[in-house]
Amino acid sequence: MNNILHKIFGTTPGKGVQPKEAIAYSVAGFGENFICTIIGSYLTIFMTDALLFGSDSFTINGVSGTMAVAFLMLAVRVFDACNDPIMGSIVDKTRTKWGKCRPYLKWTVIPIAIVTLLCFLPAYQAESATSFFLISAVYTVWSVVYTVADVPYWGLSSCLTNNTEVRGNILTVARLACTLGAGIVTVLVPIITSAVTAKYKDEAGVVLPQYIQENASTLKWTYFICALVLVLLAIPTILYGFKNTKERFTSTDEAPSLGHNLKLLFKNRELLLIVLSGVLGGARMVYTYTGGLYFAKYVLEEESIYSLITLLVVPGGLVASLLVPWMSKKFTKKWSYIIIHLFGAVVMFIMYFVGYDAPWKLVVSAVGLVLLGLPQGVNNIITYAMIGDTVDYLEWKTGERGEGICFAMQTLINKIGMAIGAFVGVVAYYAAGINPTASNGIYINPEGKDLLWNMLVLSGALSMFLTCVPMFFYRITEKRQREMVAEIEERKVAAGQKIEN
């Protein structure tokens, strides 16, 4: 079995990173994504539908509750993303007996669990301005605490090994584990919420007007219990990752300042191209965020269909994830990224023009979702591997690795994507005129359904195309990365420094 694992990861028995560490790293990501996904996918709908902040009767200082939620999600996540470089600099300053990245897995696991539960506290009151501001404050704290864990987690991958192929294989398995963790939450939670609220709905799945408050109260407790179960499962997985990994490639020089790290960041041209690409691609998966759940609930009139939407993406994502090492060798990471996202843009434009208002059109969309798993799977892995290469590029160029500040950019990209996804979803909810407390049981009109569809699919298609543009200027190839690593090792030998394995 050990030989098989060495082949999967490309590792060497007794030398350098070992399969046990790669597995532990993946297990930690699996658990971490339980927490990330329950917040990223369901806090918004918890606020609009369980706390009824999406009700037409609820406003904050004259602003509709729905738009208040939209701007909250955007503002907190942009604020959160801006914290990533600061956290990256803190990681690069960290000096402990466990290394610079690993200790954060140990230190943050309990605080994250506690603040996650506070986000879904059943004590929040429906249609209450006080509750809105309380949950806004708690969510802001959550974003900071999660950043303290997430930035060093991804930075750890470049501390395990500087071999780009091995690192790519480790990240492939880790991203598969993360996708599995996120997928479990995304699939099961809507099924659970739909089942426990079924008694309040008519045969068409519409909540009966007299049960709106009871339905909302049940949703509050259901989301809280789901969050409780998920954090209890996540805690041991994250601690397992801390215990069973080892940092090999970390700087022992004097800890850099934030200003110094920011200067390093702007010296890393290739990393900045990846960041720009990620920001432009922030809306490419908007249909898997809150907007997709709203579409399932209010257009298709069955919340649990959101589970099917996310499941349809999985096969293509798994195939793409497994093919990433081959694609990287065959086409390079850069061209694999560009080609697969252009393909995704074409698929989404076809879905947009076909529409959704007939059974055969929904079949076309279902096929499209399967195909859209391909760019999602490739993106989930290749960007992490490419950022790992930019760490080596930075060390080759400046003599400093800066793992923390570099991988802070990946978490920044992820958070910008979550911000855009949540914002577009809630704005589409508002623009479509959805009202979860409509007394006549008609929560959205036909024009609103069309608008919701168009905003979700067209924004994704445009984002798929735009994310490719900066990557045409990216210059690190697999061959060039190996040459840079060899030059770095030659310099270390010449300087009498130890070469880590």
Disulfide bonds with the S-S distance in Angstrom:
none
